[in-house]
Amino acid sequence: MREFFKGWKRKVGLVTLVMAGAFTVSWVRSFYHMDVYGLQLPSMTFCVMSNADGILFDHRTRWRSRDSDSDHLAKKYLECG
């Protein structure tokens, strides 16, 4: 079995096969569940949402205000989903 993984072409082929399997499982899962992934940075929030309708990429910019109610609304608006 050890000699099967010698050479870079076999390793790249195995990585490609694993990526294709993960993509297929995610694609089939999206027919039944909605997945939301987010990345929050100091000035922006990036979101990736997938469901049966497709994949949506979104980003929102943060803003600052003086009162706490507006900050709360801004935080709620920036949440993904």
N, C-alpha and C positions, 0 to 999 in steps of 0.2 A: 504494500500500500504506500510505503514511503516513496518509492520511485515514481508513483503516479503524479506527485506534486512537484517534481523536478522540472525546471523550465518556467519561464515567465508567462508563456502563452497559456499553459494549463492553469496557472494561478489567476490570471486575468479572466479566463473563461469561467472559473469557479466563482469569482467575485461577481461577474456579470449574471451568472445563473442565480445567485443569492439575491441580487438586486431585482431581477425580474420576478422572482418568487414573492419578495416583499411587496413589490408594486401590485402584483396580481391579487394578493391577499387584501391589501388596502383598497383596491378597486372593488372587489366583491363585498367587502365590509361596508363600503360607502352606500350600497343599495339599502342597507338596513339601519345604519347609524350615521349621525352627523358628527364629524370630528372637527375640532377647532384647536389650532395650535397658534400660540402667540409669542412674540418676542418684544419685551418692553425695554426700550432704550430711554435715556434721560429726556430726549426731545421728541421721540416718536414711538408709536406702537405698530408693529407689523403683525398681520393675521393671515393665516391660511385656513380656509374652511372647505371641507369636502363633504358632499352628500350625493344623492342620486341625480341631482340636476347638473353637477359638475364641480369644478374646483374654483374657488374665489380667492384672489389675492387682494388684500386691502391694507392700507396704512393710514394712520391718523396722526396728526400733529398735536402736541400738547400746547396748551396756552396757560398763562398765569393770570390770576385775578387777586383782588385785595380781600374779598370777603370769603368766608369759609363755605358758604352755601354754593357759590359758584365753583369753588374747588371740588366740592363733592360731586356736583353735576358733571364737571369736566372729567373727573375720574371715572364716573359711571359711563359716560359717553365713550371713553377710550377703551373700555373693556371689550374684548373680542366676543362676538356672538350676540 
